[in-house]
């Protein structure tokens, strides 16, 4: 079983994929092509996705029973002791530290934050 998920991709690419896979929801394609056809389809998706993102998941003979590939995603697959996990970058952590090793105090809605904001 193969699943391809497209986000913000050209309509022509979606039309191309409907030749080989069934579009069960907008941008979600499902089918059971051979490994060779799956790799060719993935190459086409990567070539013609433009500004969009793509995800390919397919069945394999591993501990998890599947594997996946991503294209232009912020989340990346990472191998962790034989299991493929998704590494999600933490954008709040980098914006809080602003290059400093110790994070800055957050501006919140506590009484102390209000006193600090209004200088009382």
Secondary structure, DSSP 8 states (H G I E B T S, - for coil): -EEEEEES--HHHHHHHTTTSEEEETTEEEE---HHHHHHHHHHHHHH-TT-EEEEEEE-SSSSSEEEEEES-SSEEEEETTEEEEE---HHHHHHHTT-SS------SSHHHHHHHHT-
